Amino acid sequence: MTECDEALVERVKCGDNEAFGLLYDRYAGLVRSICFDATGDVVDAQDLSQEVFLSAFRQLAQLKDPGRFCAWLVGIARLSGREWRRTRSRDRHEWAGSEADYVVEPERFVHDERWSDLCGALSSLSEDERLGIHLFYFNEQPAELARQLLNLSLSGFYRLLDRAREKLSKRLKTKGIKP
């Protein structure tokens, strides 16, 4: 039986660093998805997600409700992503690599141009819509957890997913791709 977040957080606060490893294993995919949404690059997303977990570890004593660890961590990831974009937009010495240097190839998806088209279509969604898609479909989080993280009712979360799917479908159809 897996330990709940609250128990793991309490163990970390008592000095058990292995418990933080369990939290990392539980939420690494989710945080990487949020970071990828911010960066659009796998390597940058991996680096940013490490920064998110390091920040969470350092700030864990400030978490007032250990049962809300996941929502707190998502908040750190979203804030870090916004800060990353803000910093990047001010950086005038951005490295200019080739498009091939930024190929996204998640293990679960077959590498083809459809993945690139999907990434492009995802970028047209609002931040909450992208996060909802990442949580529910890519990270296979339960709807209840996803709706809590987005601060929506369950029906509101499903409406958000419906809107996001409709927008994705329209965007992909304009590219001649059957969704």
C-alpha positions as CSV (number, residue, x, y, z in Angstrom):
1,M,0.0,0.0,0.0
2,T,1.4,3.4,-0.9
3,E,1.7,6.1,1.7
4,C,-0.3,9.3,1.3
5,D,1.4,12.5,0.5
6,E,0.7,13.9,4.0
7,A,2.6,11.0,5.6
8,L,5.5,11.3,3.2
9,V,5.8,15.1,3.8
10,E,5.8,14.5,7.5
11,R,8.6,12.0,7.1
12,V,10.6,14.4,5.1
13,K,10.1,17.1,7.7
14,C,11.5,14.7,10.3
15,G,14.6,14.2,8.2
16,D,13.8,11.1,6.0
17,N,15.1,12.2,2.6
18,E,14.0,8.9,1.1
19,A,10.4,9.9,1.6
20,F,11.1,12.9,-0.7
21,G,12.4,10.5,-3.3
22,L,9.0,8.7,-3.2
23,L,7.2,12.1,-3.7
24,Y,9.6,12.8,-6.6
25,D,8.8,9.5,-8.2
26,R,5.1,10.1,-7.8
27,Y,5.0,13.6,-9.3
28,A,8.1,13.8,-11.6
29,G,6.0,13.1,-14.8
30,L,3.4,15.7,-13.9
31,V,6.1,18.4,-13.1
32,R,8.0,17.6,-16.3
33,S,4.7,18.1,-18.3
34,I,4.1,21.4,-16.7
35,C,7.7,22.5,-17.3
36,F,7.6,21.3,-20.9
37,D,4.4,23.3,-21.4
38,A,6.5,26.4,-20.2
39,T,9.7,25.7,-22.1
40,G,8.6,23.7,-25.2
41,D,11.9,21.8,-25.0
42,V,12.5,18.4,-23.4
43,V,16.0,19.3,-22.0
44,D,14.9,22.7,-20.6
45,A,11.9,21.0,-19.1
46,Q,14.0,18.4,-17.4
47,D,16.3,21.1,-16.0
48,L,13.4,23.2,-14.9
49,S,11.7,20.3,-13.2
50,Q,14.8,19.5,-11.2
51,E,14.8,23.2,-10.1
52,V,11.2,22.8,-9.1
53,F,11.9,19.8,-6.9
54,L,14.9,21.4,-5.4
55,S,12.9,24.5,-4.6
56,A,10.1,22.3,-3.1
57,F,12.5,20.4,-0.9
58,R,14.1,23.6,0.4
59,Q,10.6,25.2,1.1
60,L,8.9,22.1,2.4
61,A,8.9,23.5,6.0
62,Q,6.7,26.3,4.8
63,L,4.0,23.9,3.5
64,K,1.1,24.4,6.0
65,D,-1.1,21.6,4.8
66,P,0.9,18.5,3.9
67,G,-2.2,16.9,2.4
68,R,-2.0,19.6,-0.3
69,F,1.5,18.7,-1.4
70,C,0.6,18.0,-5.0
71,A,-1.3,21.3,-5.5
72,W,1.5,23.2,-3.8
73,L,4.1,21.5,-6.1
74,V,2.1,22.3,-9.2
75,G,1.9,25.9,-8.0
76,I,5.7,26.0,-7.8
77,A,6.1,24.4,-11.2
78,R,3.7,26.8,-12.8
79,L,5.4,29.8,-11.2
80,S,8.8,28.5,-12.2
81,G,7.6,28.1,-15.8
82,R,6.3,31.6,-15.9
83,E,9.6,32.9,-14.4
84,W,11.6,30.8,-17.0
85,R,9.6,32.3,-19.9
86,R,10.0,35.8,-18.5
87,T,13.8,35.4,-18.1
88,R,14.1,33.8,-21.5
89,S,12.2,36.6,-23.2
90,R,14.7,39.1,-21.8
91,D,17.7,36.9,-22.8
92,R,19.1,38.5,-26.0
93,H,21.9,35.9,-26.3
94,E,19.7,32.9,-26.9
95,W,21.4,30.0,-28.5
96,A,20.1,29.4,-32.0
97,G,20.3,25.7,-32.7
98,S,18.6,23.8,-35.5
99,E,15.0,22.6,-35.3
100,A,16.4,19.1,-35.0
101,D,17.9,19.9,-31.7
102,Y,14.4,20.4,-30.2
103,V,12.7,17.1,-31.3
104,V,10.3,15.9,-28.7
105,E,10.0,12.2,-28.4
106,P,8.1,11.0,-25.4
107,E,8.5,7.2,-24.9
108,R,4.7,6.6,-25.2
109,F,4.4,8.2,-28.6
110,V,5.6,7.1,-32.0
111,H,8.0,9.6,-33.5
112,D,6.3,11.2,-36.5
113,E,5.2,14.6,-37.6
114,R,1.8,14.1,-35.9
115,W,3.5,14.6,-32.5
116,S,4.9,18.0,-33.8
117,D,1.5,19.0,-35.0
118,L,-0.1,18.1,-31.6
119,C,2.5,20.1,-29.8
120,G,1.8,23.1,-32.0
121,A,-1.9,22.7,-31.4
122,L,-1.4,22.4,-27.7
123,S,0.4,25.7,-27.7
124,S,-2.8,27.4,-28.9
125,L,-4.7,26.4,-25.8
126,S,-4.9,28.5,-22.6
127,E,-2.5,27.5,-19.7
128,D,-5.3,25.8,-17.8
129,E,-6.5,23.9,-20.8
130,R,-2.9,22.7,-21.5
131,L,-2.5,21.7,-17.9
132,G,-5.8,19.9,-17.9
133,I,-4.7,17.9,-21.0
134,H,-1.3,17.1,-19.5
135,L,-2.8,16.0,-16.2
136,F,-5.7,13.9,-17.4
137,Y,-4.4,12.5,-20.7
138,F,-0.6,12.5,-20.7
139,N,0.0,11.9,-17.0
140,E,-3.2,9.9,-16.4
141,Q,-4.1,11.7,-13.2
142,P,-7.6,11.1,-11.9
143,A,-10.2,13.8,-12.8
144,E,-10.7,14.6,-9.1
145,L,-7.0,15.5,-8.6
146,A,-6.8,17.4,-11.8
147,R,-9.9,19.5,-11.0
148,Q,-8.5,20.3,-7.5
149,L,-5.2,21.4,-9.0
150,L,-7.1,23.7,-11.4
151,N,-9.5,24.8,-8.7
152,L,-12.5,23.8,-10.7
153,S,-15.7,21.8,-9.9
154,L,-15.7,18.3,-11.5
155,S,-18.2,19.5,-14.2
156,G,-16.1,22.6,-14.7
157,F,-13.0,20.4,-15.3
158,Y,-14.9,18.3,-17.8
159,R,-16.1,21.4,-19.6
160,L,-12.5,22.7,-19.7
161,L,-11.4,19.3,-21.3
162,D,-14.3,19.5,-23.8
163,R,-13.2,23.0,-24.9
164,A,-9.6,22.0,-25.1
165,R,-10.4,18.9,-27.2
166,E,-12.6,20.9,-29.5
167,K,-9.9,23.5,-30.0
168,L,-7.3,20.8,-30.6
169,S,-9.6,19.1,-33.1
170,K,-10.2,22.3,-35.1
171,R,-6.5,23.2,-35.1
172,L,-5.5,19.7,-36.3
173,K,-8.2,19.7,-39.0
174,T,-7.0,23.0,-40.4
175,K,-3.6,21.2,-40.9
176,G,-5.4,18.3,-42.7
177,I,-4.9,15.9,-39.8
178,K,-7.7,13.6,-38.7
179,P,-7.8,13.8,-34.9
